[in-house]
Amino acid sequence: MPSKIGRVFFSKGVASPFFTFRMLRHGYLHSPIPWREISIEGVRGLLIIHDESQKPDVVIYYCHGGGFSMGSAYFYLEPLLALQTLLKGQFKNPAIMALDYDLVPDASYPTQLEQTGAGYDYTLSLVDNDASCICVAGDSAGATLVLSLLLNIACGQDYATRRPGYATLISPWISLVSSNNRNTPSDFLNAQSLELYGRQYAGSQENLFDPLVSPGSCTDLRWWAQAVPANGIYITYGSEEVLGPETRNLVHRLRKGGVKVSVKEESGLIHAWVIARLFLEETMEERVKGMRELVKMVRRNIRAA
């Protein structure tokens, strides 16, 4: 899909009424799960929580995908509410903070990383700065921002107290520009378009190989060991993905550095299959299959007080 079309289709202005239509179609006049917009101190997004009067026992800090050129937290609202429902079965008062960040070509690095950092600070405030309650998560370009955030946190003197409890990535875009990002017969992603969006996000040739812009450029194993949460990281992707080879390379690198990595490579599936299935599959069990696995990993690695 051309970015100009995707930018409109996945925006709040279109995604929000589409979500309302899908609710009405299933007999809901209002969302059965409470959520609200966040717009404070440079942070924009959606907060989903069952009881806002109580401290969450887990927060998923989610960064959406879209090649940095399209997408919004509103387009992801239905998958995020499904995720919240599954979390409620495992935690007392789970929450999801879904970030909205500026898109290219309106803004480029470091704007999006700065916004991601501000959103993380807001998420920390929800849990009284107890980073162990936070799972950072994202898909595609959102996963790029999550990895960049982790690497950036690791550069600070206070990284030990700011490092989140866990991380989950769906079809991460590891290296913005790489010869390993090749088209496949079944994936909807296009390697040439990805490179264009990646270059727009980086803003300059030099930035393309900065690890805080393109995390695949980081070969420092000690930096990765300090960046990844102590409880580890969960990565899921499809075997037919354009981004698959770079994902496998990162997994190998992290394991070489002694990082705890759990991986699910789904045979025959494409980019962001966890999200796509929520819209495309017919049965509820198939729709939430990927989300259920993600929640299982979060439950295993973040223990509620």
Phi, psi and omega in degrees: 000129177302142186299327180296323178285314180299324180298323178283311185298322183267005182281168177303318185300331179257317185294324182294310177294330177295320177296318178298318177300316181293325176296312180299323180298331180258014172089014180253126173276331179224157179298130179289348180240127183290140175206159179208161177285147173242129174211092186207131174050047177079007181249126177237140178168199180234135176249122179246120181204143182285315182227097184287346179283347181246149177294133177294146175268352171203142175230127171269117175265108191250132175246122185283159176268189180132020176065023183066357187249349182204170178106160177198162176298330180294323178295331181269005187301315181297312175300323181292323176292325175296319178297317180298321178298317179292323178296323181298336177282350183240340182230158181287312185218070181287159177217156174229127172251111182256119186276141165252130180232162181293147183255157171281150005270009182295327181212155178223180178306137012263010186307309184295322178292321177297319178294323177296320178294319178295321177295324178292320177299319177297318179298321176301322181294335180291334184243026179055041177064023175269089186297339181294343179274355188257134169246115176278139186210158177181165176236146174054239180296330175297323176292328174301313179297323178296314179296319178297320177300314181298316178296322181291317177302321182295342180279345184272153179293335181263022186300327184296328180267342180263345183293127184293167182287330184200167178217140175227133182235135176250117177047059185293145174267094190285308182241123184299318178232121181202142176293345178282343177279092185242145177298146176238161183298334188246341183284143180280345178289152177238122186300323181292319177294321178301317180297320178299312180296321180298318178293323177296317180295315182297321177086339179203159179298320181298319182293337182303337184245018173275124181303333179283348176259311182236091188304335178297344179283348180278113178251004181280106184295327179291323177297315179296318181297327179280333185278317184289137179308149182301328179280353174103196186215142177246128182235127176232141181199168179267148183292340183262014184287145170302324184270002184303311182302318179292327177295316178298321179298318180294317179302315179300317182295315181296317179294325177297328180273005177084014180280141177283113183233129172249134187228139171230106175262110185276117185297131174079000184259168190249190183300138176053042184298330180298318179285315183301321182297329180296334180264334193253330184285156184271316183270150180298321181298318179289326181296320186258011184305311182292320179296322180297320178294319178299314180296322178300319179291322177295315180300322183290331189247351173235111181263123179291148179291000000 
